[in-house]
Amino acid sequence: MSLRSAVRQALASADQVADDEERVAAARVRGCSPVAELGNRRRGVAAGVLRSVVLRPREGVPTVEAELYDGSGSIDLVWLGRRTITGIEPGRRIRIEGMVCDVDGRRTVYNPRYELSPRAGE
């Protein structure tokens, strides 16, 4: 570690350190792009941690919505017609793939393919 990076890390806030750690963890997943680089109306593959998961009906249809965060940004994941999905919970690491679109200024993927990363002991 260089002196510059050591000083930067010593002066960084806890949020900056967490962002850097998350970016490094997401970059280790093969074939994934940073969320900040995912283009609108293009297929994308990303990995990160689920920050929040909620059940939110849309136009009378049950949906599970989650926010995936990878240190570079976040993306909303929406599974239509579902009330729960086993394993989809806050703090869980996940790799997703799907069509990225812009919904009210937020990157969103509807019904993404996903792979849950195993937890310690699984």
Secondary structure as UniProt FT lines:
FT   HELIX           3..11
FT   HELIX           14..27
FT   TURN            30..31
FT   HELIX           35..37
FT   TURN            40..41
FT   STRAND          42..55
FT   TURN            59..60
FT   STRAND          63..69
FT   STRAND          74..80
FT   TURN            86..87
FT   TURN            90..91
FT   STRAND          93..103
FT   TURN            104..105
FT   STRAND          106..110
FT   STRAND          113..116
FT   TURN            120..121
//
